[in-house]
Amino acid sequence: MANTATTGAKNLGSTGVLYDERRDFYIRPNVVKELWTDVAPFLTVVANQGTISGMADPIFKMFEHRNPWQKQQFKLNDAVGTDAVLETGNAGSAEALTLDTTASSYEGIELGENLVGLTCEVYNEAMSTKKGVVLIMTYSSGAITVKNMGSANITLADNDMFQVVGNAQGEGTGSPVAWADDLEVVYNSTQIFKTPVEITGTLLQASLRGESKELARLRDQKSAEHKIQKERAFLFGANPQGIKGGTFGTGHESILDAGDKVVRTTMGIIPALEKHGVSDNTKYNQNVFASGDIDSYSEFVDAMEKVFQYVPTVGMKRAFVGAGALGYWSKMANGSGFASNSGWTVNIGDMKRDALGFNYRTLETPHGVLQMIPTPALRGYYNKHMVIVDSENLFHAQYRAPKFEASIQANDADLVKDQYFSDEGIGISMIESHSMMVTP
């Protein structure tokens, strides 16, 4: 054996057995620190505000209905020119005006004899100029005749918009022609999540520093991984059909894996908004906002008017935000960025802790209050995203109860294999009640 003795006073040193094997550098050898202690606030909120379990099928449908009287309008498709000056009173009986009968040109009403007797405001195509009010006299084969109800002449033009404001029936007349709408159907499905953990029998027996039992440590780690993967699926998950059917058929179809096994996937809230939301900033029902849509206080107010046009009964909406989005609104609160040039700020509350265990800040807007919840999954590309949800139109779908499956390894294997299992998804209805913003 080599002589490792040294002369002089013995010290801790930085080499040798004393340094490599005998010194204990671990101030708390059985404590391990972790990032992302609150990994899945979106999943937590959705699961706690409503879970539907005991479902009859992993593919589920939901009925929804939009009251047609919210907005009833239709469009002319008629190059009427100078011949369409509607004089006031009975002198203003008009020629037949052809309507645009494409599905996107009318809303909240059917085009038929039920139009007779309706009173309508007439606007230009951009709905920026009101021309007057008319009474619909007759309907025939996609065309109407009208009379001017106002005190000034109306000059009609191609693509003018008619917005229903009421109906006026003549004395002694019979009941007008009725019309009715139907319910709509939206889809989604649950998704099978499996997160395994496996160690050898030798490692299972070992006593270690850091965490004394490796299996226990890995079980905790994989539990969090299972949770964050559900979080991401509920936020980002895609389905070929979306939630309203699509080009692949009329039903909610699945895809097949390499072994021709059916793979069901749940449609997340962000892809659902991207596919079915409205991003046109000239539309009042816009609910998808690009980074350039909020560059002034006026645009901020207009955007929040759209976000809160469907106010939930709780009077507040939750906004799941990336760090960049939270930072943006914090800068606005301090008068930084374009706010310093335009003379406006926003009111943002201090960080608080929700009863469900996540942190949040409140953003006060002219039209409602947003509870902004920092969401770790909104990173990278989604760093500046805000996902604003209406809790009344969002739920957690659970086809099979989640479970922890212990010791699923083969009997002759010298190892331990466990698995976290879930068959869950997210239910999204009334897509216009949810919104998404990308901050600058």
GIWOKA-V24137 format. One record per residue. N is the residue number from 1. PHI is phi in whole degrees, -180 to 180 (none if undefined). BURIAL is 1 if it has 9 or more other ideal C-beta (glycine too) atoms within 8 Angstrom, else 0. D_LAST is the distance of its C-alpha to the last C-alpha in Angstrom with 2 decimals. Layout:
# GIWOKA-V24137
n | phi | burial | d_last
N | PHI | BURIAL | D_LAST
N | PHI | BURIAL | D_LAST
This chain:
# GIWOKA-V24137
n | phi | burial | d_last
1 | none | 0 | 69.45
2 | -69 | 0 | 67.95
3 | -84 | 0 | 68.43
4 | -104 | 0 | 65.07
5 | -67 | 0 | 66.58
6 | -128 | 0 | 65.35
7 | -92 | 0 | 67.06
8 | 84 | 0 | 65.86
9 | -67 | 0 | 63.84
10 | -74 | 0 | 61.83
11 | -135 | 0 | 58.05
12 | -64 | 0 | 54.91
13 | 67 | 0 | 54.21
14 | -132 | 0 | 51.46
15 | -144 | 0 | 53.49
16 | 86 | 0 | 56.15
17 | -62 | 0 | 56.84
18 | -58 | 1 | 56.24
19 | -78 | 1 | 52.64
20 | -76 | 0 | 51.89
21 | -115 | 0 | 53.67
22 | -96 | 0 | 54.81
23 | -74 | 0 | 51.99
24 | -113 | 0 | 49.57
25 | -86 | 0 | 46.08
26 | -90 | 0 | 44.56
27 | -68 | 0 | 44.19
28 | -136 | 0 | 43.41
29 | -63 | 0 | 44.55
30 | -112 | 0 | 43.86
31 | -121 | 0 | 40.34
32 | -121 | 0 | 37.27
33 | -85 | 0 | 33.77
34 | -131 | 0 | 30.88
35 | -82 | 0 | 27.09
36 | 57 | 0 | 25.31
37 | -66 | 0 | 28.07
38 | -110 | 1 | 26.16
39 | -85 | 1 | 25.15
40 | -140 | 1 | 24.78
41 | -66 | 1 | 23.63
42 | -64 | 1 | 22.78
43 | -60 | 1 | 26.26
44 | -62 | 1 | 27.82
45 | -66 | 1 | 26.51
46 | -62 | 1 | 27.43
47 | -68 | 0 | 30.83
48 | -85 | 0 | 31.67
49 | -86 | 1 | 30.84
50 | 169 | 0 | 33.10
51 | -118 | 0 | 34.83
52 | -104 | 1 | 37.13
53 | -119 | 0 | 39.75
54 | 66 | 0 | 43.07
55 | -71 | 1 | 41.60
56 | -77 | 0 | 44.13
57 | -152 | 0 | 42.04
58 | -71 | 1 | 38.96
59 | -96 | 1 | 37.61
60 | -126 | 1 | 37.00
61 | -120 | 0 | 36.48
62 | -134 | 1 | 35.37
63 | -85 | 0 | 36.35
64 | -146 | 1 | 33.99
65 | -146 | 0 | 34.64
66 | -112 | 0 | 32.75
67 | -60 | 0 | 34.98
68 | -66 | 0 | 35.59
69 | -75 | 0 | 36.14
70 | -60 | 0 | 32.46
71 | -153 | 0 | 32.11
72 | -121 | 1 | 35.10
73 | -152 | 1 | 34.72
74 | -153 | 1 | 35.94
75 | -126 | 1 | 35.90
76 | -77 | 1 | 38.66
77 | -132 | 1 | 39.35
78 | -152 | 1 | 41.97
79 | -78 | 0 | 42.35
80 | -71 | 1 | 44.33
81 | 59 | 0 | 44.32
82 | -77 | 0 | 46.73
83 | -78 | 0 | 48.93
84 | -107 | 1 | 46.54
85 | -88 | 1 | 47.07
86 | -89 | 1 | 47.74
87 | -77 | 0 | 50.20
88 | -77 | 1 | 50.46
89 | 71 | 0 | 52.96
90 | -67 | 0 | 55.36
91 | -69 | 0 | 55.47
92 | -97 | 1 | 52.01
93 | -63 | 0 | 52.89
94 | -100 | 1 | 50.51
95 | -68 | 0 | 51.01
96 | -63 | 0 | 49.46
97 | -110 | 1 | 45.71
98 | -80 | 1 | 44.25
99 | -96 | 1 | 41.30
100 | -82 | 1 | 38.50
101 | -102 | 0 | 39.43
102 | -66 | 0 | 36.62
103 | -59 | 0 | 35.07
104 | -84 | 0 | 31.63
105 | -92 | 1 | 33.25
106 | -136 | 1 | 34.54
107 | -148 | 0 | 33.34
108 | 74 | 1 | 35.24
109 | -158 | 1 | 38.61
110 | -98 | 0 | 41.10
111 | -93 | 1 | 42.53
112 | -174 | 0 | 46.25
113 | -67 | 0 | 49.10
114 | -66 | 1 | 47.19
115 | -73 | 1 | 45.38
116 | -62 | 1 | 48.68
117 | 94 | 1 | 48.74
118 | -79 | 1 | 44.99
119 | -100 | 1 | 43.67
120 | -136 | 1 | 40.39
121 | -80 | 1 | 38.10
122 | -109 | 1 | 37.47
123 | -125 | 1 | 34.16
124 | -70 | 1 | 33.00
125 | -60 | 0 | 30.88
126 | -79 | 0 | 27.53
127 | 59 | 0 | 28.93
128 | -104 | 0 | 28.34
129 | -130 | 0 | 32.07
130 | -88 | 0 | 34.75
131 | -99 | 1 | 38.10
132 | 155 | 1 | 40.42
133 | -127 | 1 | 41.92
134 | -128 | 1 | 44.31
135 | -113 | 1 | 46.72
136 | -81 | 1 | 47.01
137 | -91 | 1 | 50.70
138 | -142 | 0 | 51.09
139 | -136 | 1 | 49.34
140 | -159 | 0 | 50.78
141 | 51 | 0 | 49.39
142 | 81 | 0 | 45.77
143 | -133 | 1 | 46.74
144 | -129 | 1 | 47.07
145 | -119 | 1 | 48.96
146 | -137 | 1 | 47.76
147 | -127 | 1 | 49.07
148 | -79 | 1 | 47.35
149 | -94 | 0 | 47.43
150 | -94 | 0 | 46.20
151 | -104 | 0 | 47.97
152 | -129 | 0 | 46.28
153 | -63 | 1 | 46.42
154 | -120 | 1 | 43.54
155 | -104 | 1 | 42.78
156 | -82 | 1 | 41.30
157 | -144 | 1 | 39.27
158 | -58 | 0 | 38.14
159 | 73 | 1 | 35.15
160 | -60 | 1 | 35.63
161 | -104 | 1 | 34.39
162 | -109 | 1 | 36.87
163 | -117 | 1 | 35.66
164 | -69 | 1 | 38.37
165 | -120 | 0 | 39.18
166 | 171 | 0 | 42.60
167 | -146 | 0 | 45.99
168 | -137 | 0 | 49.30
169 | -109 | 0 | 52.54
170 | -75 | 0 | 55.93
171 | -64 | 0 | 58.93
172 | 76 | 0 | 61.16
173 | -84 | 0 | 58.78
174 | -82 | 0 | 58.22
175 | -69 | 0 | 55.13
176 | -69 | 1 | 52.24
177 | -71 | 0 | 51.05
178 | -86 | 0 | 48.86
179 | -145 | 0 | 45.79
180 | -149 | 0 | 43.93
181 | -103 | 0 | 40.85
182 | -135 | 0 | 40.59
183 | -74 | 0 | 38.47
184 | -108 | 0 | 35.69
185 | -124 | 0 | 35.34
186 | -120 | 1 | 32.38
187 | -121 | 1 | 32.91
188 | -171 | 1 | 31.82
189 | -147 | 1 | 33.76
190 | -84 | 1 | 34.17
191 | -134 | 1 | 33.75
192 | -86 | 0 | 36.16
193 | -108 | 1 | 34.78
194 | -135 | 0 | 37.17
195 | -126 | 1 | 36.53
196 | -90 | 1 | 39.73
197 | -139 | 1 | 40.97
198 | -147 | 0 | 44.10
199 | -139 | 1 | 46.24
200 | -77 | 0 | 49.82
201 | -63 | 0 | 52.72
202 | -65 | 0 | 53.28
203 | -66 | 1 | 49.80
204 | -60 | 1 | 50.18
205 | -81 | 0 | 53.24
206 | -69 | 0 | 51.88
207 | -107 | 0 | 51.13
208 | -125 | 0 | 48.13
209 | -85 | 0 | 46.23
210 | 79 | 0 | 42.64
211 | -127 | 1 | 43.22
212 | -68 | 0 | 46.89
213 | -125 | 1 | 46.58
214 | -67 | 1 | 44.29
215 | -63 | 1 | 44.48
216 | -63 | 1 | 43.26
217 | -64 | 1 | 40.32
218 | -68 | 1 | 39.36
219 | -62 | 1 | 39.81
220 | -64 | 0 | 37.30
221 | -64 | 1 | 34.84
222 | -72 | 1 | 35.29
223 | -63 | 1 | 35.02
224 | -67 | 1 | 31.51
225 | -64 | 1 | 30.72
226 | -60 | 1 | 32.13
227 | -69 | 1 | 29.98
228 | -70 | 1 | 26.66
229 | -69 | 1 | 27.58
230 | -68 | 1 | 28.15
231 | -56 | 1 | 24.82
232 | -67 | 1 | 23.07
233 | -65 | 1 | 25.38
234 | -69 | 1 | 24.62
235 | -88 | 1 | 20.86
236 | -115 | 1 | 20.93
237 | -60 | 1 | 24.57
238 | -119 | 0 | 25.57
239 | -145 | 1 | 28.73
240 | -53 | 0 | 30.12
241 | -87 | 1 | 30.82
242 | 73 | 1 | 27.74
243 | -111 | 1 | 28.92
244 | -129 | 0 | 30.64
245 | 75 | 1 | 32.71
246 | -170 | 0 | 32.00
247 | -72 | 0 | 33.59
248 | -85 | 0 | 35.50
249 | 144 | 0 | 37.68
250 | -95 | 0 | 37.86
251 | -103 | 0 | 37.82
252 | -97 | 1 | 35.49
253 | -88 | 0 | 36.61
254 | -110 | 1 | 36.25
255 | -113 | 0 | 36.32
256 | -113 | 0 | 39.08
257 | -84 | 0 | 39.01
258 | -63 | 0 | 41.15
259 | -99 | 0 | 44.17
260 | 62 | 0 | 43.67
261 | -92 | 0 | 42.75
262 | -67 | 0 | 40.48
263 | -116 | 0 | 36.98
264 | -89 | 1 | 35.27
265 | -131 | 1 | 31.52
266 | -91 | 1 | 29.50
267 | -86 | 1 | 26.50
268 | -75 | 1 | 23.44
269 | -67 | 1 | 21.17
270 | -70 | 1 | 18.08
271 | -61 | 1 | 20.30
272 | -64 | 1 | 22.11
273 | -69 | 1 | 19.09
274 | -65 | 0 | 18.14
275 | -83 | 0 | 21.82
276 | -112 | 0 | 22.94
277 | -79 | 1 | 19.99
278 | -115 | 1 | 19.16
279 | -106 | 0 | 16.01
280 | -72 | 0 | 17.53
281 | -74 | 0 | 15.79
282 | -90 | 0 | 19.26
283 | -95 | 0 | 20.82
284 | -71 | 0 | 21.49
285 | -94 | 0 | 21.51
286 | -58 | 1 | 17.96
287 | -137 | 1 | 16.72
288 | -124 | 1 | 14.09
289 | -115 | 1 | 10.75
290 | -80 | 0 | 8.47
291 | -64 | 0 | 4.76
292 | -90 | 0 | 6.73
293 | -87 | 1 | 8.93
294 | -133 | 1 | 7.92
295 | -108 | 0 | 8.00
296 | -152 | 0 | 11.29
297 | -64 | 1 | 13.57
298 | -61 | 0 | 15.53
299 | -68 | 1 | 12.89
300 | -62 | 1 | 12.16
301 | -63 | 1 | 15.95
302 | -63 | 0 | 16.46
303 | -64 | 1 | 14.13
304 | -70 | 1 | 15.94
305 | -62 | 1 | 19.17
306 | -70 | 1 | 18.67
307 | -62 | 1 | 17.78
308 | -102 | 1 | 20.90
309 | -69 | 0 | 23.25
310 | -112 | 0 | 25.04
311 | -84 | 0 | 25.66
312 | -69 | 1 | 27.19
313 | -63 | 0 | 30.43
314 | -76 | 0 | 29.02
315 | 78 | 0 | 26.82
316 | -145 | 1 | 23.72
317 | -118 | 1 | 21.24
318 | -93 | 1 | 20.09
319 | -122 | 1 | 16.49
320 | -90 | 1 | 16.38
321 | -125 | 1 | 13.30
322 | -79 | 1 | 12.40
323 | -62 | 1 | 12.50
324 | -66 | 1 | 8.87
325 | -67 | 1 | 8.17
326 | -63 | 1 | 11.32
327 | -64 | 0 | 10.50
328 | -60 | 1 | 7.50
329 | -70 | 1 | 10.15
330 | -66 | 1 | 12.79
331 | -66 | 1 | 11.48
332 | -63 | 1 | 11.42
333 | -65 | 1 | 14.90
334 | -95 | 0 | 16.04
335 | 75 | 0 | 15.07
336 | -92 | 0 | 12.79
337 | 64 | 0 | 10.05
338 | -68 | 0 | 10.35
339 | -62 | 1 | 12.34
340 | -68 | 0 | 15.08
341 | -87 | 0 | 15.49
342 | -99 | 0 | 15.58
343 | 74 | 0 | 17.75
344 | -136 | 0 | 16.22
345 | -137 | 0 | 15.51
346 | -118 | 1 | 15.41
347 | -99 | 0 | 18.19
348 | -129 | 1 | 17.63
349 | -80 | 0 | 20.79
350 | -71 | 0 | 22.15
351 | -68 | 0 | 22.17
352 | -130 | 1 | 25.03
353 | -115 | 0 | 26.91
354 | -76 | 1 | 27.46
355 | -62 | 0 | 30.99
356 | -81 | 0 | 29.91
357 | 105 | 0 | 29.01
358 | -116 | 1 | 25.23
359 | -84 | 1 | 23.10
360 | -157 | 1 | 20.79
361 | -132 | 1 | 19.27
362 | -102 | 1 | 19.37
363 | -114 | 1 | 16.81
364 | -88 | 0 | 18.85
365 | -120 | 1 | 17.81
366 | -61 | 0 | 20.26
367 | -116 | 0 | 21.22
368 | 170 | 1 | 21.39
369 | -112 | 1 | 20.56
370 | -105 | 1 | 18.23
371 | -92 | 1 | 19.62
372 | -88 | 1 | 16.76
373 | -115 | 1 | 18.38
374 | -60 | 1 | 17.10
375 | -124 | 1 | 17.99
376 | -56 | 1 | 19.05
377 | -67 | 1 | 19.07
378 | -86 | 1 | 15.27
379 | -128 | 0 | 15.00
380 | 59 | 0 | 14.29
381 | -58 | 0 | 12.73
382 | -96 | 1 | 12.02
383 | -58 | 1 | 10.67
384 | -105 | 1 | 7.38
385 | -86 | 1 | 9.57
386 | -125 | 1 | 11.45
387 | -111 | 1 | 14.88
388 | -104 | 1 | 16.71
389 | -119 | 1 | 20.43
390 | -101 | 1 | 23.59
391 | -61 | 1 | 26.15
392 | -76 | 0 | 28.99
393 | -121 | 1 | 27.94
394 | -148 | 1 | 27.30
395 | -150 | 1 | 30.07
396 | -97 | 1 | 31.32
397 | -101 | 1 | 33.95
398 | -129 | 1 | 36.61
399 | -76 | 1 | 39.32
400 | -126 | 1 | 41.08
401 | -63 | 0 | 40.92
402 | -64 | 1 | 39.17
403 | -149 | 0 | 41.75
404 | -105 | 0 | 42.50
405 | -100 | 0 | 45.14
406 | -95 | 0 | 47.21
407 | 53 | 0 | 49.56
408 | -97 | 0 | 48.95
409 | -71 | 1 | 50.30
410 | -63 | 0 | 53.48
411 | -62 | 0 | 56.66
412 | -94 | 0 | 57.84
413 | -89 | 0 | 54.60
414 | -87 | 0 | 54.62
415 | -162 | 1 | 51.11
416 | -124 | 1 | 49.08
417 | -126 | 1 | 46.34
418 | -117 | 1 | 44.33
419 | -154 | 1 | 41.59
420 | -93 | 1 | 38.97
421 | -128 | 1 | 39.02
422 | -145 | 1 | 36.95
423 | -132 | 1 | 36.93
424 | -136 | 1 | 33.98
425 | -161 | 1 | 31.16
426 | -125 | 1 | 28.84
427 | -101 | 1 | 29.75
428 | -125 | 1 | 27.17
429 | -131 | 1 | 28.40
430 | 47 | 1 | 27.21
431 | -56 | 1 | 23.90
432 | -71 | 1 | 22.73
433 | -83 | 1 | 22.93
434 | -106 | 1 | 20.09
435 | -142 | 1 | 16.39
436 | -140 | 1 | 13.30
437 | -126 | 1 | 9.63
438 | -116 | 1 | 6.66
439 | -79 | 1 | 3.84
440 | -60 | 0 | 0.00
